[in-house]
Amino acid sequence: MNRRKVIKQRVFSSLSKGKLRRKRKNKLTMGEVSIVYRRPLSKIPGIVKSSNDAYRIFKNIFESERIDYKEFFFVLLMSNSNRCLCYSRIGEGNTSGTVVNIKEILQLVLKTNACGVILAHNHPSGNLTASEADIRITRKIRDSCESLEIVLLDHIIISSESYFSFMDEGLI
């Protein structure tokens, strides 16, 4: 067997060990990817019509004994009719901040087939003023969501006493 034929045979045998295999001469086939989705039955009550509705939901999600301890970042994924599909904790930080992975938020949006997103994080200090970092990350998430035709409905900063809504303050 000549060298070229041996190399070609090795390539096709290594491809056939994966999902690619030789069907006919010079034709490759590969496994088909399909998307299967079943809307989750949410245990989160109701439809969000205002920032106060979102605050009440997040207040139940945040652990009340840890809300003043360190910063947490959550996302609430919404249907087209603003019904809560599910929530997820995106980040857990320290007393002065947390890391937010935008890619993880977008993965969750796509996996749940969500049409809208509401963000929330707490300020352990109790200060309900949005920092420059809060505004920057909100804009980055909003722009990323818009590229997928997903609506960022609100970003809420929570303390043990009250909340601040980016939507109510015109920051979104």
Order of alpha helices (4+ residues) and beta strands (2+ residues): alpha-beta-beta-alpha-beta-beta-alpha-beta-alpha-beta-beta
